[in-house]
Amino acid sequence: MNLTGMQIFKYLPGAKKAEGTNCKKCGCPTCMAYALKLAKKQADIEKCPHIPAELKEKFAESSKVQQHEIKLSQTLITGGENVMYRHDKTFVHPTVAAIELDSDDKDFDKKLDKIAAYEIERIGEKFKIDAIYLTGQNIETATKKIEAKNIAVISQNSPFKIIKGSDINELETLSKEAIFLGEKDIILEYDFKNLPKAVEQLTLIRRAAILRRHEPLTYPVMVRFPKDLDSLEIVAAASVLICRYANIIVLPEFDEATVSTLFTLRQNIYTNPQKPLQVEAKVYEFNEPDKNAPILLTTNFALTYFAVAGELEALPFGSYLVVTPSDGMSVLTAWSADKFTAELVARSVKNYGLLEKVNTRKIIIPGLLAHMQEELQEAMPEWQIVTGTIEACQIPEFLKQS
Ligand code: SF4
């Protein structure tokens, strides 16, 4: 792990009130300020004449890279992870989704067009296939065609070195040799045999990288699935390996159902747990609502918003959705954290200009907040507060009946 400012400070004169305390020779006003800068790698450890050898050693160790970043294209980077578990902090670069294509395939252009045309939107984010793993003899021409479609290429001609191995020992040995020969950008291609073995080996590799910073294994790991797996086996294996610990997965062929499933999972794993997904708090309009269209209310938690918005978009009539500023919290979490109060709802309805847009004075609140109905009624006496559904999928039926 990286040393924190406090861990560094313990070694400095300032912590022990020893000679040199806050002497400023390092260019910082205090030992603590220097420790904080060192922790952020914004200062030179040689600037302080009182640094003990033990701290220099620990600092050098903690400054080693945990996992190298490799550029697959101008815009696509893989690697760079620095924690074992997402909840420790966050994962950095989502697992790259690549499809294997044979550059000699007579249907190459057709297959490439189909891959390039694919796009899926989930919770406001758009996903496309990230890369093509290119085989065959016609690599140069095929690379140009792929790059013209803004898709990254992974092949024997790539500027990074691909090392293939069937276990951690083989990959470590080959990686050491490559480093010795001066290779800087390396991708470790793990030869997939079965899922339990793959999970075990990829976990060992990731532990060696993140926890021990063992240089030969501090490179992104790619898993290429064999062609004899059926689509269900691929979805199962790829899902597990997106969680543990593939930086790149290469699917033997393009299948829309498979990649849609994997993108949805990947999006969940690679969101930052410290930053809830949220949408802008405002009034959203669906299907050109008129002044008498129904009005619903929810928080700005992205998952909630998109679940409700999906239902409203599909209705044959217009509607409004008031989204309150609730720090990206779901309805009940926001309520329990005082981020969804009657005053806030009343203020949102007033400030977002809803009153000028509608004639109706009826607003539908989430079913989970039924207990707030009375409180809301008091805060918004001119409105009729109606308790709606608990699940978003029940909204169409509820609106038809109300
Ligand atoms: Fe503290 Fe060293 Fe900086 Fe002096 S040079 S203020 S002892 S950190």
Residues whose N, C-alpha, C, O or C-beta is under 5 A from the ligand:
A	BS01	SF4	L12 P13 G20 T21 N22 C23 K24 K25 C26 C28 T30 C31 Y34 K47 C48 P49 H50
